[in-house]
Amino acid sequence: MESAPDTSLDDLDRRIINRLQKSFPLTDRPYQSVAAELDTTEQELLQRLQRLLDDGILTRFGPLFNAERLGGALSLCAMKIPPEKFDEVAAQVNEFDEVAHNYEREHALNMWFVLATETEHEKQQALRRIEQATGYPVYDMPKQREYYVGLYFEA
């Protein structure tokens, strides 16, 4: 029987997560710069980031862009999918390059995802293509106000 991954965070894990939420250095060796700040090595930092991703502690590590400021369009979308069809439809939705952060919720609208495109017109096209591919309506909920919620750990 395979054991579950260790999901505990030690002091360095917490400091890595806290530090990388604030900014990322624009240098030739950004991981080396961050590692030096955290009093560790670049290799250790990269190994820990990979472990945090592999163990599901982090679901994603990468830049977040403000799509609207760049001229793009962004929406939170939801769908009402029968439970027996959820995995099948999730796979179909996830095939779209414009889709990110697809997850299940315990709600009548049980599939939620973020849709990001270069233009409002492309967003509308993507919404229609998803509906055509899945056979289910997509509820488009564009952002009205932006909030930032940071998750910081005591180190």
C-alpha positions in Angstrom: 0.0 0.0 0.0 1.4 3.4 -1.0 1.6 5.9 1.8 0.2 9.4 1.4 2.6 12.3 0.8 3.9 14.3 3.8 1.9 17.5 3.6 3.6 19.1 6.6 5.5 22.4 6.1 8.7 23.1 7.9 10.1 26.6 8.5 11.9 26.8 5.2 8.8 25.7 3.2 6.8 28.4 4.9 9.4 31.0 4.2 9.7 30.0 0.6 5.9 30.3 0.1 5.8 33.6 1.9 8.7 35.0 0.0 7.6 34.0 -3.5 4.1 35.5 -3.0 5.6 39.0 -2.6 7.7 39.3 -5.8 10.1 37.5 -8.1 13.5 39.0 -8.9 14.2 40.0 -12.5 17.7 38.7 -12.6 19.7 36.1 -14.6 19.4 33.7 -11.7 16.1 34.6 -9.8 16.0 31.3 -7.9 19.6 31.8 -6.8 18.7 35.3 -5.6 15.7 34.1 -3.6 17.7 31.2 -2.2 20.4 33.5 -0.9 17.7 35.7 0.8 16.3 32.5 2.5 19.8 31.2 3.5 19.5 28.1 1.3 20.8 26.9 -2.0 19.2 27.3 -5.4 19.1 23.5 -5.8 17.3 23.2 -2.4 14.8 25.9 -3.3 14.0 24.2 -6.6 13.7 20.8 -5.1 11.3 22.1 -2.4 9.2 23.9 -4.9 8.9 20.8 -7.0 8.0 18.7 -3.9 5.3 21.2 -2.9 3.8 21.0 -6.3 4.2 17.2 -6.5 2.5 16.7 -3.1 -0.3 19.1 -4.0 0.5 21.6 -1.3 0.9 24.1 -4.1 -1.3 23.6 -7.1 0.5 26.1 -9.3 3.6 28.2 -9.3 3.9 30.9 -11.9 3.2 34.5 -12.7 -0.3 36.1 -12.4 -1.0 38.7 -15.0 -3.7 41.4 -14.8 -5.4 40.5 -18.0 -7.6 43.6 -18.2 -4.6 45.9 -17.8 -3.0 44.1 -20.7 -6.1 44.6 -22.8 -7.4 41.1 -22.2 -10.6 39.7 -20.7 -11.0 37.5 -17.6 -14.1 35.8 -16.1 -15.0 33.4 -13.4 -17.3 30.8 -15.0 -19.5 28.1 -13.6 -21.5 25.2 -15.0 -24.1 22.8 -13.7 -22.9 19.3 -14.5 -24.6 16.1 -13.5 -22.3 14.3 -11.1 -21.9 11.2 -13.4 -20.7 13.5 -16.2 -18.4 15.7 -14.1 -15.1 14.1 -15.0 -15.9 13.8 -18.7 -17.0 17.4 -18.9 -14.1 18.6 -16.8 -11.7 16.9 -19.3 -13.5 18.6 -22.2 -13.3 22.1 -20.5 -9.7 21.6 -19.5 -8.8 21.1 -23.2 -9.3 24.8 -23.8 -6.1 26.8 -23.5 -8.1 29.7 -22.2 -9.2 27.8 -19.1 -7.4 27.7 -15.8 -8.2 26.9 -12.2 -11.0 24.4 -12.9 -12.4 22.9 -9.7 -15.5 21.2 -8.3 -17.7 22.8 -5.7 -20.6 21.4 -3.6 -23.3 23.7 -5.1 -25.9 23.5 -7.9 -23.2 25.2 -10.1 -20.6 22.5 -9.3 -17.9 23.3 -11.9 -16.0 26.5 -11.6 -13.1 27.8 -13.7 -11.3 31.0 -14.7 -11.4 31.9 -18.4 -8.7 34.3 -19.7 -8.4 35.6 -23.2 -6.6 38.4 -25.1 -9.9 40.2 -25.9 -13.5 40.4 -24.8 -14.5 39.0 -28.3 -12.2 36.0 -27.8 -13.7 35.4 -24.4 -17.2 35.3 -25.9 -16.0 32.9 -28.6 -14.4 30.6 -26.0 -17.6 30.6 -23.9 -19.6 29.5 -27.0 -17.0 26.9 -28.0 -17.1 25.4 -24.4 -20.9 25.2 -24.5 -20.9 23.6 -28.0 -18.2 21.0 -26.9 -19.9 20.1 -23.7 -23.6 20.6 -24.4 -24.0 22.6 -21.1 -24.4 26.3 -20.6 -21.6 28.3 -19.1 -22.5 31.1 -16.6 -20.1 34.0 -17.2 -19.4 36.1 -14.1 -16.9 38.8 -15.1 -15.0 40.5 -12.3 -16.6 43.6 -10.9 -14.0 44.4 -8.3 -10.6 42.9 -7.6 -9.4 41.6 -4.3 -6.0 40.2 -3.3 -5.9 37.5 -0.7 -2.4 36.4 0.3 -1.8 33.3 2.4 1.2 33.9 4.6 2.5 31.4 7.2 4.3 32.1 10.5 7.9 31.1 9.9 
